[in-house]
């Protein structure tokens, strides 16, 4: 009897309309996870000096966070489906906040790296479950707007990271970039605990098992792939090949293992859903193109246009700022026009932006570069809001966490692959082995060719989107069918 009452109370709470406090808690969670990614980059020179370490060693401060997020984001999403998403999000926020305090208190570089991995684990929970919880707190007709808000907070965290980090380091030292997360994290814990709907109560006997072997195999596979793409500083040597081979073998072992378990980490049958597979593929392609702006932009602005470091930072912040400003508008467009048309519209704008970055800087210099960025980034927000809405809107409750994790994973893999592959394209197109010493004309040529390739990738994504829309239309029975 008591179990029935608890279940009914949980279901009523889980279907309660969203409050401003619940959305604020989810938005702040997304902001913190994004800020944790971007704010540490600006501190690397300071950390190298503080700990007497090489640049290659301090890079692990960034890489440890990235590895934790990439390798565990699907697994924590699935764990949220099983154990309760609200409960796990609270645990992730507490872990992120406490790990931030440990980062600030670290007495050695390796303690800082370990604390950053723990911080990344908390961020993985936050990234995976914020989108999943939107479906439980927002009415279907307003999901696009809520996804746009999350996109705005993600972009805002990316934009704030370098500038806020620079100010904090200059005024208070490097430890302040981690301490800033503590009061924000505590505020997020309060908002989520106070306003987010309770998890549904599920009997232990009815709860599926968590796939530990699958989790370990997937984490190892993704770690090998991430390291293959990020080690070597632009060179792809024997170690990279070994890691890539390990990732391929691990992926095969993971697929084999998932076919044998009763409650798999990822239901492989889900990839037979053409819409889901298309969305994940487009997400990876689009993220690769966005990463191209971060890989190519600084070299073009500094080496080809001769801007100072401060000026490069200001120009590089334009994209994230425009993205943050356009996120909520993008979400409203999704709710008004529908997800599929908005996906295609966003991709079309991104293709136009990529072509603008290919052509306009050669004609108008800095103004042309800024114009291309201003065209590209709102298209990215349109795509993200629409694609996330299309995937999450009708996902069964029991699969929201893992599906949200897959979306975030495809984005992260796109960013990692884009940094490596598009960086290689840029170096090849510039016809140099060392991009830091290439002449300005070579840098300009390399950027033009790289963004031409980026435009081709977006066209491929458009073809996928149109084909998916046509397939969906043909497979949907007409209203007049018997």
C-alpha positions in Angstrom: 0.0 0.0 0.0 2.8 2.4 0.9 4.6 1.6 -2.3 1.5 2.5 -4.3 1.2 5.8 -2.5 4.8 6.6 -3.1 4.5 5.7 -6.8 1.4 7.8 -7.3 3.1 10.8 -5.5 6.2 10.4 -7.6 4.1 10.3 -10.8 2.2 13.4 -9.9 5.4 15.2 -9.1 7.1 14.0 -12.2 4.3 15.4 -14.4 4.0 18.7 -12.6 4.3 21.7 -14.9 7.8 23.3 -15.1 8.5 26.2 -12.8 11.0 29.0 -13.4 13.1 27.5 -10.6 13.3 24.1 -12.3 14.4 25.7 -15.6 16.9 27.9 -13.8 18.4 24.9 -12.2 18.8 23.1 -15.5 20.1 26.2 -17.2 22.7 26.8 -14.5 23.8 23.2 -14.7 24.4 23.5 -18.4 26.2 26.8 -17.9 28.6 25.3 -15.3 29.5 22.3 -17.4 30.3 24.5 -20.4 32.2 27.0 -18.3 34.3 24.2 -16.9 35.3 23.3 -20.4 36.4 26.7 -21.6 37.7 28.5 -18.5 40.8 26.3 -17.9 42.3 26.9 -21.3 43.3 30.4 -20.6 45.1 29.3 -17.4 47.5 26.9 -19.0 50.5 29.3 -19.2 50.0 30.4 -15.6 49.7 26.7 -14.5 52.9 25.8 -16.3 54.7 28.6 -14.4 53.1 27.8 -11.1 54.0 24.1 -11.1 57.2 24.3 -13.1 55.7 22.0 -15.7 55.9 21.8 -19.5 53.0 22.8 -21.7 52.5 19.1 -22.6 52.0 18.3 -18.9 49.6 21.1 -18.1 47.5 20.2 -21.2 46.2 17.3 -19.1 44.3 19.8 -17.0 42.1 20.3 -20.1 42.4 16.8 -21.4 41.4 15.1 -18.1 38.1 17.0 -18.1 37.4 16.3 -21.8 38.2 12.6 -21.3 35.8 12.2 -18.3 33.0 13.9 -20.2 33.5 12.0 -23.5 34.0 8.6 -22.0 31.2 8.6 -19.4 28.4 10.8 -20.7 26.4 7.9 -22.2 26.9 5.7 -19.2 25.7 8.3 -16.7 22.7 9.1 -18.9 21.7 5.4 -18.7 22.4 5.3 -15.0 20.0 8.3 -14.6 17.3 6.3 -16.5 17.7 3.5 -14.0 18.4 5.2 -10.7 16.5 8.4 -11.1 17.5 11.5 -13.1 16.9 14.1 -10.5 18.8 12.2 -7.9 21.8 11.6 -10.2 21.8 15.2 -11.3 22.0 16.3 -7.7 24.9 13.9 -7.2 26.6 15.2 -10.3 26.3 18.8 -9.1 27.6 18.0 -5.7 30.6 16.1 -7.3 31.3 19.0 -9.7 31.1 21.6 -6.9 33.3 19.6 -4.5 35.8 18.8 -7.3 36.0 22.5 -8.1 37.0 23.2 -4.5 39.6 20.4 -4.7 41.0 21.9 -8.0 41.4 25.3 -6.2 43.2 23.6 -3.2 45.5 21.4 -5.3 49.1 21.5 -4.2 50.5 19.7 -7.2 49.8 19.4 -10.9 48.8 15.8 -10.7 46.3 16.4 -7.9 44.8 19.1 -10.0 44.5 16.7 -13.0 42.8 14.1 -10.8 40.4 16.7 -9.4 39.7 17.9 -13.0 38.8 14.4 -14.0 36.3 14.3 -11.1 35.0 17.6 -12.1 34.5 16.3 -15.7 32.6 13.3 -14.3 30.2 15.7 -12.6 29.9 17.7 -15.8 29.1 14.5 -17.8 26.2 13.9 -15.5 25.0 17.5 -15.8 25.3 17.5 -19.6 23.6 14.2 -20.1 20.7 14.8 -17.7 19.7 18.4 -18.3 18.3 17.7 -21.8 16.7 14.5 -20.5 14.9 16.3 -17.7 13.5 18.9 -20.1 11.0 16.3 -21.3 9.8 15.9 -17.7 9.5 19.6 -16.8 8.3 21.2 -20.0 5.2 20.7 -22.1 5.8 19.2 -25.6 4.8 22.4 -27.4 7.5 24.4 -25.5 10.4 21.9 -25.6 12.0 23.8 -28.5 12.1 27.0 -26.4 13.7 25.1 -23.5 16.3 23.5 -25.7 17.1 27.0 -27.1 17.6 28.2 -23.5 20.1 25.3 -22.8 21.9 26.2 -26.0 22.1 29.8 -24.9 23.6 28.8 -21.6 26.1 26.4 -23.2 27.2 29.2 -25.6 27.3 31.7 -22.7 29.6 29.4 -20.8 31.9 29.1 -23.8 32.0 32.8 -24.3 32.5 33.7 -20.6 35.3 31.2 -20.1 38.3 32.9 -21.6 37.4 36.5 -20.6 36.2 35.6 -17.0 39.2 33.3 -16.6 41.6 36.1 -17.6 40.0 38.6 -15.2 40.1 36.1 -12.3 43.7 35.1 -12.9 44.8 38.7 -13.2 43.0 39.7 -10.0 43.1 36.7 -7.7 45.3 34.0 -9.2 44.6 30.7 -11.0 42.8 29.1 -8.1 39.9 31.6 -8.5 38.9 30.1 -11.8 37.8 27.0 -9.9 36.5 28.6 -6.8 34.0 30.6 -8.9 32.2 27.3 -9.5 31.5 26.7 -5.8 28.8 29.3 -5.1 27.3 28.8 -8.6 27.3 25.0 -8.0 25.6 25.4 -4.6 23.0 27.6 -6.2 22.3 24.9 -8.8 22.0 22.2 -6.1 19.4 24.3 -4.3 17.4 25.0 -7.4 17.4 21.4 -8.6 16.5 20.1 -5.1 13.8 22.6 -4.5 12.0 22.9 -7.8 12.8 19.8 -10.0 10.0 17.2 -10.0 10.7 14.0 -7.9 11.8 10.9 -9.7 9.2 8.2 -10.2 9.5 5.4 -7.6 10.3 2.0 -9.2 10.4 -1.3 -7.3 13.9 -2.8 -7.2 12.5 -6.0 -8.8 11.3 -4.0 -11.8 14.4 -1.8 -12.2 16.8 -2.9 -15.0 20.4 -3.8 -14.2 23.1 -1.3 -15.0 25.4 -2.7 -17.7 28.9 -2.5 -16.0 30.8 -4.6 -18.7 29.3 -2.5 -21.4 30.1 0.7 -19.6 33.8 -0.3 -19.1 34.1 -1.3 -22.8 32.5 1.9 -24.1 34.6 4.1 -21.8 37.8 2.4 -22.9 36.9 2.6 -26.5 36.0 6.3 -26.3 39.1 7.1 -24.3 41.3 5.4 -26.9 39.6 7.4 -29.7 39.8 10.7 -27.9 43.5 10.2 -27.1 44.2 9.1 -30.7 42.7 12.4 -31.9 44.3 14.7 -29.3 47.8 13.4 -28.6 50.7 14.2 -30.9 50.0 17.9 -31.2 48.9 17.6 -34.9 51.1 14.7 -35.8 49.6 11.3 -36.4 52.3 8.8 -35.5 52.6 5.2 -34.3 51.0 5.9 -30.9 48.0 7.5 -32.5 47.6 4.5 -34.8 47.8 2.1 -31.9 45.2 4.0 -30.0 42.9 4.2 -33.0 43.3 0.4 -33.6 42.4 -0.1 -29.9 39.3 2.1 -30.3 38.2 0.0 -33.4 38.7 -3.3 -31.5 37.0 -1.9 -28.5 34.0 -0.8 -30.6 33.7 -4.3 -32.0 33.9 -5.9 -28.5 31.3 -3.4 -27.2 28.8 -4.3 -30.0 29.3 -8.0 -29.4 28.8 -7.6 -25.6 25.7 -5.5 -26.0 24.0 -8.2 -28.0 24.5 -10.7 -25.2 23.1 -8.8 -22.2 19.5 -8.5 -21.1 19.7 -4.8 -20.2 22.3 -3.2 -22.5 23.8 0.2 -21.9 22.8 1.1 -25.5 20.0 -0.7 -27.3 21.7 -1.4 -30.7 18.2 -1.7 -32.3 17.8 2.1 -31.6 20.3 2.8 -34.4 17.9 1.1 -36.9 15.8 4.3 -36.3 16.8 6.3 -39.3 15.8 9.6 -37.7 18.0 9.0 -34.6 21.0 7.8 -36.6 20.7 10.8 -39.0 20.4 13.3 -36.1 23.6 11.8 -34.4 25.5 11.9 -37.7 24.4 15.5 -38.4 25.3 16.5 -34.9 28.9 15.2 -35.3 29.3 16.9 -38.7 28.0 20.3 -37.5 30.2 20.1 -34.4 33.3 19.4 -36.5 32.6 22.6 -38.5 32.1 24.7 -35.4 35.4 23.4 -34.0 37.0 24.6 -37.3 36.4 28.2 -36.2 38.3 27.7 -33.0 41.1 25.8 -34.7 41.6 28.1 -37.7 40.4 31.4 -36.4 43.2 32.3 -34.0 45.9 31.6 -36.6 44.2 33.6 -39.3 43.5 36.5 -37.0 47.0 36.6 -35.5 49.3 35.4 -38.3 47.4 36.7 -41.4 45.7 39.8 -40.1 48.4 40.6 -37.5 46.0 41.2 -34.5 47.4 41.2 -31.0 46.5 38.5 -28.5 43.9 40.6 -26.8 42.3 41.6 -30.1 42.2 37.9 -31.1 40.4 37.1 -27.9 37.9 39.8 -28.4 37.1 38.7 -32.0 37.0 35.0 -31.0 34.4 35.8 -28.4 32.0 37.2 -31.0 30.8 33.8 -32.2 29.8 32.5 -28.7 28.2 35.8 -27.8 26.1 35.8 -31.0 25.3 32.1 -30.4 24.1 32.9 -26.8 21.9 35.8 -28.0 20.3 33.7 -30.7 19.7 30.6 -28.7 16.3 31.5 -27.2 15.1 32.9 -30.5 16.1 29.6 -32.2 14.1 27.7 -29.6 11.0 29.8 -30.4 11.5 29.2 -34.1 11.5 25.4 -33.5 8.2 25.6 -31.5 6.6 27.7 -34.2 7.9 26.1 -37.4 8.5 22.5 -36.3 11.8 20.7 -35.8 12.5 19.2 -39.2 12.1 22.5 -41.2 14.2 24.4 -38.7 17.0 21.8 -38.9 17.2 22.3 -42.6 17.0 26.1 -42.2 19.8 26.1 -39.6 22.0 23.9 -41.8 21.4 26.1 -44.8 22.5 29.2 -42.8 25.6 27.3 -41.6 26.5 26.4 -45.2 26.1 30.1 -46.2 28.3 31.1 -43.2 31.0 28.6 -44.1 31.1 29.9 -47.7 31.2 33.5 -46.3 34.2 32.5 -44.2 35.8 31.0 -47.3 35.3 34.1 -49.5 34.7 37.3 -47.5 37.9 37.6 -45.4 39.9 37.6 -48.7 37.8 40.6 -49.9 37.2 42.6 -46.7 39.7 41.3 -44.1 38.6 41.4 -40.5 35.1 42.7 -41.4 34.6 39.8 -43.7 35.7 37.3 -41.1 33.3 38.8 -38.5 30.5 38.7 -41.1 31.0 35.0 -41.7 31.0 34.2 -38.0 27.8 36.3 -37.5 26.1 34.3 -40.2 27.4 30.9 -39.1 26.7 30.8 -35.4 22.9 31.6 -35.4 22.5 28.7 -37.9 24.3 26.5 -35.5 21.9 27.5 -32.7 18.9 26.9 -35.0 20.2 23.4 -35.8 21.1 22.5 -32.2 17.7 23.5 -30.8 15.8 21.8 -33.6 17.9 18.6 -33.7 17.8 18.2 -29.9 14.0 18.8 -29.9 13.4 16.3 -32.8 15.3 13.6 -30.9 14.1 14.2 -27.3 10.5 15.1 -27.9 9.1 11.6 -28.3 11.8 9.5 -26.6 10.3 7.0 -24.1 10.8 8.0 -20.5 13.0 5.0 -19.8 15.5 6.0 -22.5 15.7 9.8 -22.1 19.0 9.8 -20.2 20.9 7.5 -22.5 19.5 9.2 -25.6 20.5 12.6 -24.3 23.9 11.2 -23.6 24.2 9.9 -27.2 23.4 13.4 -28.5 26.1 15.0 -26.2 28.6 12.2 -27.2 28.1 12.8 -30.9 28.7 16.5 -30.3 31.9 15.8 -28.3 33.2 13.3 -30.9 32.5 15.9 -33.6 34.5 18.5 -31.7 37.4 16.1 -31.1 37.4 14.8 -34.6 37.0 18.3 -36.0 40.0 19.6 -34.0 42.2 16.9 -35.4 40.9 16.4 -39.0 40.1 20.0 -39.8 43.4 21.0 -38.2 45.1 18.6 -40.6 43.2 20.0 -43.6 44.3 23.5 -42.5 47.9 22.6 -42.2 47.9 20.7 -45.6 46.1 23.6 -47.4 48.6 26.0 -45.9 51.4 23.8 -47.4 53.5 23.8 -44.2 54.7 21.4 -41.5 54.6 24.1 -38.8 51.6 26.3 -39.0 53.1 28.7 -36.4 55.8 29.8 -38.9 53.7 29.8 -42.1 53.6 33.2 -44.0 50.4 35.2 -43.9 49.4 34.4 -47.5 49.7 30.6 -46.8 47.5 31.0 -43.7 44.8 32.9 -45.7 44.9 30.2 -48.4 44.6 27.5 -45.8 41.6 29.1 -44.1 39.9 29.6 -47.5 40.3 25.9 -48.4 39.4 24.6 -44.9 36.1 26.5 -44.8 35.3 25.3 -48.3 35.7 21.7 -46.9 33.5 22.8 -44.0 30.8 24.0 -46.4 30.9 20.5 -48.1 30.4 18.8 -44.7 27.4 21.0 -44.1 26.0 20.1 -47.5 26.3 16.5 -46.6 24.4 17.2 -43.4 21.7 18.9 -45.5 21.4 15.9 -47.7 21.0 13.7 -44.6 18.4 16.0 -43.2 16.3 16.1 -46.4 16.6 12.4 -46.9 15.4 11.8 -43.4 12.5 14.2 -43.8 11.4 12.4 -47.0 11.7 9.0 -45.4 9.7 10.2 -42.4 7.0 11.6 -44.7 6.7 8.3 -46.7 6.7 6.1 -43.6 3.9 8.2 -41.9 0.5 6.8 -42.7 -1.9 9.3 -44.2 -4.9 10.5 -42.2 -7.2 8.9 -44.8 -5.7 5.5 -44.6 -8.0 2.8 -43.4 
